[in-house]
Amino acid sequence: IGEKITIGKVNTIENSNSLNFKYQHSIIQDNVSKLGVIVSIEANEINEKINTFGKQLSMHIAASNPIALNSGEIKPEIIEKEKELIEKELKNSGKPQEIAKKISAGKINKFIEENSLMTQDWVIEPKKKVKDIISEMNTPSLKIKDFFRIKIGE
């Protein structure tokens, strides 16, 4: 085609006994879009409720761009970088050091909560978290195994 094409990001999701759901945003043509999400969900039974949740979850991931599934999976270097940014911001605010430490801890906790899929506000019902929606589904075997979000230019 005469174009320089660079592959920037790839991932393989391999979970046996899981069902993968996809979402494409800004579709250019079949299977080509500007933003794509794949989420792998495990459940003992697959029904319409699970299928709907899988589709909604993949759209949620596209909209909210979580870094990790759970807070413990966020890379320490990302948290450290965020801490540095917050400390710089607070240093320039002129607040006493004790108050600045408390504010910093609160901001870090909020950053972790907002960037972990399970603790994010559910896009469809923002008063609830993703983990609350999973609990409400009353499907004990339901587990989010993995997800991957890719956007052109990242």
N, C-alpha and C positions, 0 to 999 in steps of 0.2 A: 504493500500500500504506500510505501515511500515515506512513512512517518516514523519518527523516533518514539518508541514506546518503552517506558521504564516501569517495571513492576516495583511498587514501593512497599507493599505490605501483603503478606499471605498468612494463612492460618489453616490448620486442619482440625476439625472437630470430630473426634472419634469416640463415641459413647455407645456401646452396645445396649440394646433395649431402650433406646431413646428415640424420640421423634423430633426432627428438626423443623423449625418454622422459619420462614424468611419474610422479609419486608424490603421492598425497594421504593426509594423516594426519588422523585424527579426522573422518571423512566424515559430513556432516550429511545430504546427499542427493546425487543424481547431480551430479557436477561442482561440488559445493560442499563445502568442508572448511575446517578451521581452519588447516591448514598445507599448502602446495603447493610442489612443485619441478618444474621443467622443466630437462632437461639435453640439450644438443645434441652428438651424437657423429658424427664423420665416419669412414667406413671404406669401403674398396673393395668389400667383400662384406659383406652382412648375413646372419648365420646365427644359430642358437640361442645360441651362445656370446656373441655381441655383444648380442643381445636380453636375455640374462640379466644381463650386465655392466651394460647401460644401466639396467635396473630396480634392480639392487643399488646402482649409483652414485647414482641419484636418492634412494634410501632413505638412503644414507650422507650425502648433502648435507643431507637433512632432519634427521638426527640430530646431525651435527657442525657445521652452520652455518658453512661457510667464508666468509671475506670476499672472497677473490679466487681465481682459478684458479692463478696462480703468485705467488711472493713479490714479484716486481718490480711486480705490479699492485696491491698494497695501497697505498692513498692515503697520501702522506707525512703528511698532517694526522692520520691515525689512529695512525700510528707515533709521531708527536710527542706526541700525547695520552697514549699508553701510556708513553712515556719519562718524561713529567712525573709520572705516577702512581707509577712505579717509583722515581724519584728522591725523591719525597716519602716513600715507604715506607722507603727506605734511609736517608734523612736522620734519621728518627726511631729507627732501629735502633742508632745510635751506633758504627757500623763506621768504620774509617779510610777516607779518601777514595779511596785507591788500590784497596782491596778493594771498596769500593762501586761504583767504575767497572767493575771486572771482573764483578761480580755483575749490574750493570745491563745490560752488553753481553750476557751470557748469557741474561738474562730477555727481552731484546728479541728475540734470535735464536729463543728458544723460542716467543715470542708469534707471530712471523712464520711459523715452521714449523707451529704448531698452527692457524693461520688461513688458510693457503694450501692449497687443495684437493689439489694434487699431492704435498705433503709431509705431509699428515695421516696418522695411523694409520688403516688400513682398518678400519672398524667390524666387519666379519665376521672378519678375522684381524688383531688389533691389533699383532702383531709385524712386520707389513709396512706399507709406505706405499702410497698410491694409485698412485704412479708405478711401484712394484714390481709391483703387480697387472697394470698395463697391459703392462709388459715381459714378464711371464710368459704373457700371452695369445698371444704370438708372432704378432701381427697388426701388421706395420710401418705399415700405413696408418691404424691406429686413432688418432684424435685427439679429445680433448675440446675442442670449439670454444667453448662458452659454457654457463652455467647461471644459473638465477634461482630464488631461494627467497623465498617470501612467506608471512607469518604474520599472522593477524588481530591487530590491535592494534599492529603495527609501523609 
